[in-house]
Structures are given as C-alpha cells and as structure tokens.
Amino acid sequence: MAVLVLGALAAVAAAAGIRVLQREPVAPDVGQVPRAAQSTAAPDTRSSLPSAPARPRGAAERPANPPGPPLRLAIPGDRVNAPVVPIGVRPDGSLALPDSPHTVGWWIGSAAAGDPRDGTLLAGHVDSAREGLGALAALHELETGDQIVVVDAFRVRHAYAVAARRSYPKYALPRDVFRISGRPGLTLVTCGGPFDRRTRQYRDNVVVYAVPAG
C-alpha cells in the first residue's frame, strides 16, 4: 500500500514539474550489485541524439509539449499496448514492479516522458506462470531503429527509436542503467536468459536503450 501511495504522490509531483528523488535501485529481482561489477558501462546513446534546432533570441524555455508522467507504452505493429503505473523501490533496493506482467512500471526516480534533459526508465516482468508472456517480452525482439511510443498523462505521444539492446547477468548489471541525469531518452528493463527453477528467477536482465525520435 505504501508503494501505491508513494507512486500516486510521485505522479502528481511529476505533473507539476517536481522530481521525486529516491535512492538508486537495482533491476527487477536483483540483489545489490557487487562493486566489482559496477565498472561495466552501459552504452552511451547521447551521441545518437538528434541535434536541437537553434532557439530564436528571447524564445521561451518551456517546451511545446511539457513532460508528463508515463501512462501507456506502445510498440507499433501491435506488439505492445500496455498501461504504465508509477513504482518505487523496495527496502532491498529492487524495483517494486507491478504484479501483472501486462502492466509496466515507471520508476519515479527517473524523469517524466519527454523530458529534454533526463531519461525515463520503465521496467516490468517478462512473464508469469499465471498470465503468460508480459508486455516487455517484446524487448527480446527489438532491433536498432525500431519505434517505441510513450503516452503521458496529458495524452501527449513521445516517440523514441531503439539505439541498443543489451543482456547482462543480473549480478553484473551496470549501475549506469539507473543514472538518467543528463541522458534524455528511454530505458526499458526486464528479465531474460535461462530460468532457474530452484530460485524461480531468470539469470539475466534485458535492457533496451532508446533515444528521442522526430
């Protein structure tokens, strides 16, 4: 219940342009990342960003479409059309993912959709025994250049293009995955690799990095 309340407050704050800061989490179903693994760098997608047009002298700083809390995630081709809800971090440092694999979580420590300065992070389960494949199972098939759309709470559509897809062992997930400051774009995280029936967890995390498109 506390996570739901925190998420609701975060959505209101984000809509007002206020960032809710939380300590940096680890990925779904992962313990703390060992120090030795923290040197593994996530790909730097900033060089892939389109250059911003020059702003006329005296033009307003406010963007035409101000950032808004993510409300829905869509991947064209009818691959994904899933609701997005705000999520926080559990005491063990893992993301408090939605129970249903058909719902995607927006980490409230990341930026709202369409933020021109910082990145947005979405995460969710790849599947479940009861509900089958989840929305983010599609991450395993995405390729460079594929389109992703995030619809925010103001019904504004924010388009992204896949810049990279990576698979990391959970114990070696780069900390840079959660360092969204100064890196506008979209990061999506789910599980992958072989499934360990003893621990009931997947071995890896699949991470897709996308940059603003258009």
C-alpha positions in Angstrom: 0.0 0.0 0.0 2.9 2.4 0.8 4.3 1.9 -2.7 0.9 2.8 -4.2 0.6 5.9 -2.1 4.2 7.0 -2.9 3.6 6.3 -6.6 0.4 8.5 -6.6 2.3 11.3 -4.9 5.1 11.0 -7.5 2.7 11.2 -10.4 1.1 14.4 -9.0 4.6 15.9 -8.3 5.8 15.0 -11.8 2.8 16.6 -13.4 3.7 19.7 -11.5 7.3 19.6 -12.7 8.7 18.3 -9.5 11.2 15.4 -9.4 10.7 12.9 -6.6 14.2 11.6 -5.8 14.8 8.1 -4.4 18.0 6.2 -3.9 19.2 4.4 -7.0 17.6 1.0 -7.3 18.7 -2.3 -8.7 16.9 -4.1 -11.5 13.9 -6.4 -11.1 14.6 -9.4 -8.8 18.2 -8.5 -8.3 20.3 -8.1 -5.1 22.8 -5.3 -4.7 25.3 -5.2 -7.5 28.9 -6.0 -6.3 31.4 -3.2 -6.5 33.5 -5.2 -9.0 30.6 -5.2 -11.4 29.9 -1.5 -11.3 32.7 -0.7 -13.8 30.7 -2.3 -16.6 29.4 0.7 -18.6 26.0 1.0 -20.3 26.2 2.2 -23.9 26.4 5.9 -24.2 23.5 6.8 -26.5 23.9 10.5 -26.2 25.8 10.8 -29.5 22.8 9.3 -31.2 20.5 12.1 -30.2 19.3 14.5 -32.9 20.8 18.0 -32.5 18.3 20.6 -31.2 17.4 23.4 -33.5 18.7 26.9 -32.6 16.2 28.8 -30.4 15.4 32.3 -31.5 16.6 35.0 -29.2 14.1 35.7 -26.4 12.2 32.4 -27.1 10.5 30.8 -24.1 12.4 27.9 -22.4 9.2 25.9 -21.9 8.8 23.1 -24.4 5.8 22.9 -26.7 4.8 19.6 -25.0 6.0 19.7 -21.4 7.0 16.3 -19.8 4.3 14.2 -18.2 4.1 11.0 -16.2 4.0 8.0 -18.5 0.6 6.5 -18.8 0.9 3.9 -21.6 3.6 2.1 -23.6 3.1 1.2 -27.2 5.4 -0.6 -29.7 3.9 -0.4 -33.2 3.0 -3.5 -35.1 0.6 -4.5 -32.3 3.5 -5.9 -30.3 2.8 -3.9 -27.1 0.0 -1.7 -25.8 0.3 -1.7 -22.0 -0.7 0.6 -19.1 2.1 2.2 -17.1 1.9 2.9 -13.4 4.4 4.7 -11.1 6.7 2.4 -9.0 9.1 2.9 -6.2 12.0 1.0 -4.6 11.7 -1.8 -2.0 13.9 -1.8 1.1 16.2 -4.3 -0.5 16.9 -1.9 -3.3 14.9 -3.7 -6.0 12.2 -2.0 -8.1 8.7 -2.6 -6.8 7.3 -3.9 -10.1 3.6 -4.3 -10.8 2.3 -7.8 -10.1 0.9 -8.3 -13.5 3.3 -8.7 -16.4 0.9 -6.9 -18.6 1.4 -3.7 -16.7 4.7 -1.7 -16.9 6.2 0.3 -14.1 7.7 3.8 -14.3 10.4 4.3 -11.8 9.5 7.6 -10.1 13.2 8.4 -9.5 13.5 8.9 -13.3 12.2 11.7 -15.5 8.7 12.1 -16.9 8.2 11.1 -20.5 9.6 13.6 -23.0 11.9 15.3 -20.5 14.5 17.2 -22.7 17.3 16.8 -20.1 17.0 13.5 -18.3 15.9 9.9 -19.0 12.8 7.9 -18.3 13.1 4.3 -17.0 10.3 1.7 -17.4 10.5 -1.9 -16.1 8.4 -4.9 -15.8 8.1 -8.7 -15.6 8.8 -10.7 -18.8 6.1 -13.2 -18.0 4.3 -15.1 -15.2 3.1 -18.7 -14.6 -0.5 -17.5 -14.3 -0.7 -14.8 -17.0 1.8 -15.9 -19.6 4.0 -13.6 -21.6 4.2 -10.0 -20.4 4.3 -6.7 -22.2 8.1 -6.4 -22.0 8.7 -9.8 -23.6 8.8 -7.8 -26.8 12.1 -6.3 -25.7 13.8 -9.5 -26.7 12.9 -8.9 -30.3 13.5 -5.2 -30.7 16.2 -4.1 -33.1 18.1 -0.8 -33.7 15.8 1.8 -35.2 12.5 0.2 -34.0 10.0 2.7 -32.8 8.6 2.9 -29.2 5.8 5.3 -28.1 5.1 6.5 -24.6 1.8 8.3 -24.0 1.8 10.6 -21.0 -0.9 11.7 -18.5 -1.6 14.7 -20.8 -2.3 12.3 -23.7 0.9 13.5 -25.5 2.7 10.9 -27.5 6.5 10.8 -27.1 8.3 8.8 -29.8 11.6 7.0 -29.3 13.9 4.9 -31.6 15.8 1.9 -30.2 19.5 2.7 -30.1 20.8 -0.5 -28.4 19.7 -3.7 -26.8 21.9 -5.4 -24.2 21.7 -8.5 -22.0 23.5 -8.6 -18.7 23.8 -11.1 -15.9 21.8 -9.7 -13.0 24.8 -9.7 -10.7 26.7 -7.5 -13.3 24.0 -5.1 -14.3 25.7 -1.7 -15.0 24.8 1.0 -12.5 24.6 3.4 -15.4 21.3 1.8 -16.3 19.8 3.9 -13.5 21.8 7.0 -13.9 19.4 9.0 -16.0 20.6 12.6 -15.3 21.8 14.4 -18.4 20.8 11.4 -20.6 17.4 12.2 -22.3 15.7 9.1 -23.7 14.0 5.9 -22.6 15.4 2.9 -20.9 13.4 -0.3 -20.6 14.4 -3.2 -18.3 13.0 -6.8 -18.0 14.3 -10.3 -17.3 15.9 -12.7 -19.7 18.3 -15.6 -20.1 17.6 -19.1 -18.7 15.1 -19.6 -15.9 16.4 -21.1 -12.7 13.6 -23.3 -11.3 15.2 -23.5 -7.9 15.3 -19.8 -7.3 12.4 -19.1 -9.6 14.3 -16.3 -11.3 15.7 -15.5 -14.7 19.5 -15.3 -14.8 19.8 -12.1 -16.8 18.3 -8.6 -17.4 17.5 -7.4 -20.9 17.9 -3.6 -21.3 16.8 -1.6 -24.3 18.1 1.9 -24.7 16.1 4.3 -26.9 16.6 8.0 -28.0 14.0 10.6 -28.8 12.8 10.3 -32.4 11.4 13.1 -34.6 
